[in-house]
Amino acid sequence: MPAAAPSLWTTHLDRTGPLPMSRQLAASLRRVIAEGGIGAGARLPSTRVLSAELGLARSTVVAVFEQLAAEGFVLARPGSGYYVPSRPEPASSKPPLPSARPVSREAKRLAAFVIPRRGEPRPFENGYAEIDGRFMADWKRLAARVLTDRSRAQWAYGDPQGDPELRRAIAAYLGAARGVRCRPEQIVLTSGTQHGLSLAARILLDPGDTAWVEDPCYGAAHEILTMAEARIVPVPVDEHGLAIARSPETATPRLVYTTPSRQYPLGMAMPYARRVELLEWAERTGAWIVEDDYESEFQAPGKMLPSLQGLDRGGRVIYLGTFSKLVFPSLRLGYAVLPDDLVGPATAARYLTDRQSSGPIQAILTEFMLGGHFARHLKRMRALYAERHRYLGDAIRDRMGNLLQIHPSESGMYLIAWLPGDWSDAAAAKALAAAGVVAVSLSSLVLATRRPPGLMLGYTGHSEAAMARAVERMAEALSCKPV
Ligand SMILES: Cc1ncc(COP(=O)(O)O)c(C=O)c1O
């Protein structure tokens, strides 16, 4: 069968835009395949032809194809090329886009979005919290009490900003644990950090406004800002995290998204001097800083830096946090801490999108926090996750130390294993997926600045026995270099 014509998916590529061509090419291919624009079984043009046509390095096109192969959008047939699979998995679960009827630009983009599969935790999927017997017993008892004692008014609509008692508990916790300086009136309850970032984008950005993101970057953050039609500029991180001085642009952005306490995914903390520099720059230029303070609580004691927000005197920081990692992800509760003048617009945006978080769930969490269970739970989880972190690092060093280098890190929820420099982490992740082991390749989080190949391995939701079995499968799957 002749190869599909490249013009099908290359006409939308924007050479002058801030997004790297590789990312644009991948997004465009996903969209065309998901919409059935290239038939099942069709062969994609060779990487040589495509790289010549687009003026890109052949290795860039190969990396894009490998990424799509890892996601199941295309099939790699060694020696023959890349093909559209006869039943493209990500597209098959989606209804076809109603292309004959008008939909928004956004709907067209979203049709190609692949929602990550979640279910029973598979090692080394990241972001799973442990649910132990102590937690279950506490949570069930509190839930029974809350559901029994609720007044009629408490079953009705509540405060869209979040239950005041819960906001008081959160403000006290954030002040003590994360050095956040806020009153309960500055907190808007969210359904998690993703929601918090969506709200921030809604109240801060107009379509076309510039948003700076760290490179590499948390993928969902990038997607949320894309959904807000921001012009995204990737800013490289160095050993101290976000380096605004290294930004490719001098024009001030409207918003900067950053993970200062533990850069996602590379894990470095932004030191005090860099934080002050960032805040002074924001005050001088009027840019907003969105601080995503994910999983800071699981750093080793003494290594935990307080929040950037706590140093902010100019009211430039929007602080986002989540109970997904502190309690469990399907709880869908998080918080945005905002300067006073942004609280009203953010609460209105929340009210108009989904009104509020669940009343009974907020009440259970409030009891969990006020009764001291939350602090005890965090202490137990911190110790458990530190043990799992140690266990996985040791297991990999013992079994695969000749191949993988564990990035020195204290704790957190995942670790990074570096591959030899001439490996493709996308190909390694694909080989591991075939062996039932989940690893996120660092290259899939990179926007513009190339990094050495590495894999993110989450350990918090996996028992030592499950991790031991997975390390064995991993060693077998990577025993010869995957291509
Ligand atoms: C860096 C980072 N930010 C935010 C989130 C999103 O958390 P939430 O479940 O609160 O939306 C995650 C989840 O994995 C994350 O890794």
The ligand as an ORCA input file, in Angstrom:
! r2SCAN-3c Opt
* xyz 0 1
  C       2.853     18.238     39.195
  C       1.419     17.881     39.419
  N       0.533     18.857     39.558
  C      -0.772     18.601     39.700
  C      -1.267     17.313     39.731
  C      -2.771     17.134     39.717
  O      -3.366     16.792     40.833
  P      -4.944     16.823     41.016
  O      -5.324     15.389     41.204
  O      -5.097     17.609     42.259
  O      -5.619     17.463     39.880
  C      -0.392     16.255     39.594
  C      -0.920     14.882     39.593
  O      -0.269     13.898     39.366
  C       0.987     16.540     39.434
  O       1.878     15.540     39.290
*
